[in-house]
């Protein structure tokens, strides 16, 4: 879902790209959503109070409270349902703006074989399909299946599509695929694609599909300069699969 939002974003994109609704509307709808949450809490309290009154034989007061609960519950459902899309839009826009203003993380790398060896030293196993694999326990995500692809790429978009199609055949839950795409040169267009992909992955998992089971970190690598670029989620967010993948990169390859 998140992948569709900025698929065609340009290098010089501005905040106006996100202004599907004006700020005044967003604030108003967000406040209505909060009011819906408060109404839901009040409705729960009224329902409990109603049961207490009825259990004590106070039928008249209990029924009056029950009517209040029905009205409040309906109000809560309407306010939440009518405004949840605006809240999601607000959170997504805020996150997109944050990462759009953030530079790609640049990391010093070495040749493809050395990168593979570093992950093998970190207890990864080479698989028949060319991927490196390790299943690692996480207190926050149970077990995470990490896959690492170190590949030559002329077209990074096609490489990403092929790897996504392949990883989907494995049907594993809580999967994190890290792709190191070795290219002869890294153009600005490639960096934009890497940035948009990273933002889409982060926002999709953090806002739209919080129960997502697969994420992909794309690292564009300049073979001549032996440098790579990817979107780092930062150290504050710790729950998402994408953040686990970023920590793995820092552990295996070192932080900048």
C-alpha positions as CSV (number, residue, x, y, z in Angstrom):
1,X,0.0,0.0,0.0
2,X,2.8,2.4,1.0
3,X,4.7,1.7,-2.2
4,X,2.0,3.4,-4.3
5,X,2.2,6.7,-2.6
6,X,5.5,8.2,-3.9
7,X,6.3,5.8,-6.7
8,X,6.7,8.7,-9.2
9,X,8.2,11.2,-6.9
10,X,10.8,13.5,-8.5
11,X,14.2,14.6,-7.1
12,X,13.0,18.1,-6.5
13,X,9.8,17.1,-4.8
14,X,8.3,19.6,-2.4
15,X,6.0,19.3,0.6
16,X,3.2,20.3,-1.8
17,X,3.3,16.7,-3.1
18,X,1.8,15.6,0.2
19,X,-0.9,18.3,0.5
20,X,-3.9,16.2,-0.5
21,X,-5.7,18.0,2.3
22,X,-4.9,21.4,3.8
23,X,-3.4,21.7,7.3
24,X,-6.6,23.2,8.7
25,X,-8.7,20.2,7.6
26,X,-6.1,17.8,8.9
27,X,-6.0,19.4,12.3
28,X,-9.8,19.5,12.5
29,X,-10.1,15.8,11.5
30,X,-7.3,14.8,13.8
31,X,-9.1,16.5,16.7
32,X,-12.4,14.8,15.8
33,X,-10.5,11.4,15.8
34,X,-9.1,12.1,19.3
35,X,-12.7,13.0,20.4
36,X,-13.8,9.7,19.0
37,X,-11.2,7.9,21.1
38,X,-12.3,9.8,24.2
39,X,-15.9,8.9,23.4
40,X,-15.0,5.3,23.1
41,X,-13.3,5.4,26.5
42,X,-16.4,7.1,28.0
43,X,-18.6,4.4,26.4
44,X,-16.6,1.7,28.0
45,X,-16.9,3.4,31.4
46,X,-20.6,3.8,30.9
47,X,-21.0,0.2,30.0
48,X,-19.2,-1.0,33.1
49,X,-21.2,1.5,35.3
50,X,-24.4,0.2,33.6
51,X,-23.6,-3.4,34.6
52,X,-22.9,-2.4,38.2
53,X,-26.2,-0.6,38.5
54,X,-28.2,-3.5,37.0
55,X,-26.4,-6.0,39.2
56,X,-27.5,-3.9,42.2
57,X,-31.1,-3.9,41.0
58,X,-31.2,-0.3,40.0
59,X,-33.0,-0.9,36.8
60,X,-34.1,2.6,36.1
61,X,-30.7,4.2,36.5
62,X,-29.1,1.3,34.7
63,X,-31.3,1.6,31.6
64,X,-30.7,5.4,31.5
65,X,-26.9,4.7,31.6
66,X,-27.4,2.1,28.9
67,X,-29.0,4.7,26.6
68,X,-26.1,7.0,27.3
69,X,-23.7,4.2,26.4
70,X,-25.5,3.5,23.1
71,X,-25.4,7.2,22.1
72,X,-21.7,7.6,23.1
73,X,-20.7,4.3,21.4
74,X,-22.3,5.3,18.1
75,X,-20.7,8.8,18.3
76,X,-17.3,7.1,18.9
77,X,-17.7,4.8,15.9
78,X,-18.7,7.6,13.6
79,X,-15.9,10.0,14.7
80,X,-13.2,7.3,14.4
81,X,-14.5,5.8,11.1
82,X,-14.9,9.2,9.5
83,X,-11.5,10.6,10.5
84,X,-9.1,7.7,10.7
85,X,-8.0,8.2,7.0
86,X,-7.0,11.8,7.8
87,X,-4.9,10.7,10.9
88,X,-3.1,8.0,8.8
89,X,-2.5,10.7,6.1
90,X,-1.1,13.0,8.8
91,X,1.2,10.4,10.3
92,X,2.4,9.2,6.9
93,X,3.0,12.8,5.7
94,X,5.0,13.6,8.8
95,X,7.2,10.5,8.4
96,X,7.7,11.1,4.6
97,X,8.8,14.7,5.3
98,X,11.3,13.5,7.9
99,X,13.0,11.0,5.6
100,X,12.7,13.2,2.5
101,X,14.8,15.8,4.3
102,X,17.3,13.2,5.5
103,X,20.4,12.3,3.4
104,X,21.0,8.7,2.4
105,X,23.2,6.9,4.8
106,X,26.6,6.4,3.1
107,X,28.7,3.4,4.2
108,X,32.2,2.3,3.2
109,X,32.1,-1.1,1.7
110,X,34.5,-3.5,0.0
111,X,34.2,-6.0,-2.9
112,X,31.2,-8.4,-3.1
113,X,33.1,-11.4,-1.8
114,X,34.4,-9.6,1.2
115,X,30.8,-8.4,2.0
116,X,29.6,-12.0,1.8
117,X,32.4,-13.2,4.0
118,X,31.5,-10.6,6.7
119,X,27.9,-12.0,6.9
120,X,29.2,-15.6,6.9
121,X,31.4,-14.7,9.8
122,X,28.2,-13.4,11.5
123,X,26.8,-17.0,11.3
124,X,24.9,-16.6,8.1
125,X,24.6,-19.6,5.8
126,X,25.0,-19.7,2.1
127,X,21.9,-21.1,0.3
128,X,21.6,-22.8,-3.1
129,X,19.8,-19.8,-4.5
130,X,22.7,-17.5,-3.8
131,X,21.2,-15.8,-0.8
132,X,22.8,-15.7,2.7
133,X,20.4,-16.7,5.5
134,X,20.2,-16.5,9.2
135,X,17.3,-16.9,11.5
136,X,17.8,-14.9,14.7
137,X,15.7,-14.5,17.8
138,X,14.4,-11.0,18.7
139,X,12.5,-10.3,22.0
140,X,10.3,-7.8,20.1
141,X,9.7,-9.8,16.9
142,X,10.1,-13.5,18.0
143,X,12.3,-15.0,15.2
144,X,13.4,-12.9,12.2
145,X,14.5,-14.6,9.0
146,X,17.3,-12.4,7.5
147,X,18.3,-12.8,3.9
148,X,21.2,-11.1,2.3
149,X,21.7,-10.7,-1.5
150,X,25.0,-9.5,-2.9
151,X,24.4,-9.0,-6.7
152,X,25.7,-7.3,-9.8
153,X,23.1,-4.9,-11.2
154,X,22.7,-2.9,-14.3
155,X,19.1,-2.1,-13.6
156,X,18.4,-1.7,-9.9
157,X,14.6,-1.7,-10.4
158,X,14.6,-5.0,-12.2
159,X,17.0,-6.5,-9.5
160,X,14.6,-5.4,-6.8
161,X,11.6,-6.9,-8.5
162,X,13.3,-10.2,-9.1
163,X,14.5,-10.5,-5.5
164,X,11.0,-9.5,-4.2
165,X,9.4,-12.2,-6.4
166,X,11.9,-14.7,-5.2
167,X,11.7,-13.9,-1.5
168,X,7.9,-14.1,-1.7
169,X,8.2,-17.8,-2.7
170,X,9.8,-18.6,0.6
171,X,6.6,-17.7,2.5
172,X,8.4,-17.1,5.8
173,X,7.0,-14.7,8.4
174,X,9.1,-11.8,9.8
175,X,11.5,-11.7,6.9
176,X,14.1,-9.0,6.3
177,X,15.8,-9.0,2.9
178,X,19.0,-6.8,2.5
179,X,20.0,-6.3,-1.1
180,X,23.5,-5.0,-2.0
181,X,23.3,-4.0,-5.6
182,X,26.8,-3.6,-7.0
183,X,26.8,-1.1,-10.0
184,X,29.4,0.4,-12.2
185,X,28.2,3.9,-11.2
186,X,25.5,5.3,-8.9
187,X,23.5,8.0,-10.6
188,X,21.3,10.6,-8.9
189,X,18.3,8.8,-10.4
190,X,19.5,5.6,-8.7
191,X,19.8,7.4,-5.4
192,X,16.3,8.8,-5.7
193,X,15.0,5.4,-6.4
194,X,16.8,3.9,-3.3
195,X,15.5,6.8,-1.2
196,X,11.9,6.5,-2.4
197,X,12.0,2.7,-1.8
198,X,13.4,3.1,1.7
199,X,10.8,5.7,2.6
200,X,8.0,3.5,1.2
201,X,9.2,0.5,3.2
202,X,9.5,2.5,6.5
203,X,6.1,4.3,6.2
204,X,4.3,1.2,5.0
205,X,5.5,-0.8,8.0
206,X,5.2,2.0,10.5
207,X,1.8,3.5,9.4
208,X,-0.1,1.5,6.8
209,X,0.7,-2.1,7.4
210,X,2.0,-2.4,11.0
211,X,1.7,-6.2,10.9
212,X,3.8,-6.5,7.8
213,X,5.9,-9.7,7.6
214,X,8.5,-8.7,5.0
215,X,10.7,-5.7,4.5
216,X,13.5,-5.0,2.0
217,X,16.5,-2.7,2.6
218,X,18.1,-1.7,-0.7
219,X,21.8,-0.7,-0.7
220,X,23.2,0.8,-4.0
221,X,26.9,0.1,-4.1
222,X,29.4,1.9,-6.4
223,X,31.9,-0.9,-7.4
224,X,34.7,1.6,-8.2
225,X,34.4,3.8,-5.1
226,X,33.4,0.9,-2.9
227,X,30.7,3.0,-1.2
228,X,27.0,2.1,-0.6
229,X,23.9,4.2,0.0
230,X,20.7,3.3,1.7
231,X,17.9,4.7,3.9
232,X,18.7,4.3,7.6
233,X,15.7,4.4,9.8
234,X,17.7,5.7,12.7
235,X,18.3,4.4,16.2
236,X,15.1,5.6,17.9
237,X,12.7,3.2,16.1
238,X,13.3,-0.3,17.4
239,X,10.2,-2.4,16.7
240,X,10.0,-2.6,12.9
241,X,11.6,-5.2,10.7
242,X,13.3,-2.4,8.8
243,X,15.0,-1.2,12.0
244,X,16.2,-4.7,12.7
245,X,17.8,-4.8,9.3
246,X,19.5,-1.5,9.7
247,X,21.0,-2.7,13.0
248,X,22.2,-5.8,11.3
249,X,24.0,-3.7,8.7
250,X,25.7,-1.6,11.4
251,X,26.7,-4.7,13.4
252,X,28.2,-6.6,10.4
253,X,29.6,-3.7,8.4
254,X,30.1,-1.0,11.0
255,X,28.4,2.3,11.5
256,X,29.4,5.5,9.7
